[in-house]
Amino acid sequence: MKFRLELAVVALVAILDQFTKLLVVAEMELYQTIPVVPGLLNLTHIRNSGVAFGLFNAAEFAYKPLVMTLVALAALVGVGLYASQLPTAHKWARAGLALILGGAAGNLVDRARQGYVVDFVDVYWKGWHFWAFNVADAAISVGVGLLIIDLFRPVAEVRPVVEEPRVS
């Protein structure tokens, strides 16, 4: 049952991510900005052809979209394999990994389909702007936070009960 719930979280995050990106692309011109909370939050339609936090966004090299897609796919497979081996007692970590997998899948769809990821949430303070992000990135960040919480919480060990031999 828990495994199905985790798969549902993965699917829900990926679907919500793709839905919001489709809305942004349909309703906003590239680089258009819509203030949401003046001085703090804008919706800004941008494209990220790099990786997390805009790394390699400006780098241009042969087959960049293919390389970025393969790196994202390898990361998704690696996290998925790790998640499949994690004991069910690690509830926080399993929830975090479901969010990470859903976010990674959402961004992978963009990379494979377009060669870039659509970002649109622009958080800023005065002249400093955080990297623009999307629903997938937010899910990944929350998922990492849950993994960190899991690292610091004690997990009860399950030990098999071994009966001592009876002496008659």
Long-range contacts (C-beta under 8 A, 24 or more apart in sequence): 2-88, 2-94, 6-83, 6-94, 6-95, 6-97, 6-98, 7-98, 9-95, 9-98, 9-99, 9-102, 10-98, 10-101, 10-102, 10-105, 11-102, 12-102, 13-98, 13-99, 13-101, 13-102, 13-103, 13-105, 13-106, 13-135, 13-136, 13-139, 14-102, 14-103, 14-105, 14-106, 14-109, 14-136, 16-106, 16-135, 17-102, 17-103, 17-106, 17-107, 17-134, 17-135, 17-136, 17-139, 18-106, 18-109, 20-120, 20-134, 20-135, 21-106, 21-110, 21-118, 21-120, 21-134, 21-135, 24-118, 24-120, 25-118, 28-120, 33-122, 39-124, 39-125, 39-126, 40-123, 40-124, 40-125, 41-121, 41-122, 41-123, 41-124, 42-122, 42-124, 43-120, 43-121, 43-122, 44-120, 44-122, 44-132, 45-118, 45-120, 46-118, 46-119, 46-120, 46-132, 47-114, 47-116, 47-117, 47-118, 47-119, 48-116, 48-117, 48-118, 48-119, 48-132, 49-115, 49-116, 49-117, 52-137, 53-131, 54-131, 64-115, 65-111, 65-115, 65-116, 68-111, 68-115, 69-108, 69-111, 69-112, 69-115, 72-104, 72-107, 72-108, 72-111, 73-108, 75-104, 76-101, 76-104, 76-105, 76-108, 79-104, 89-155, 89-156, 89-158, 90-150, 90-155, 91-150, 92-146, 92-147, 92-149, 92-150, 92-153, 93-146, 93-147, 93-150, 95-143, 95-146, 96-142, 96-143, 96-144, 96-145, 96-146, 96-147, 96-149, 96-150, 97-143, 97-147, 98-143, 99-139, 99-140, 99-142, 99-143, 99-146, 100-139, 100-140, 100-143, 100-144, 100-147, 102-136, 102-139, 103-135, 103-136, 103-137, 103-138, 103-139, 103-140, 103-143, 104-136, 104-140, 105-136, 106-134, 106-135, 106-136, 106-139, 107-134, 107-136, 107-137
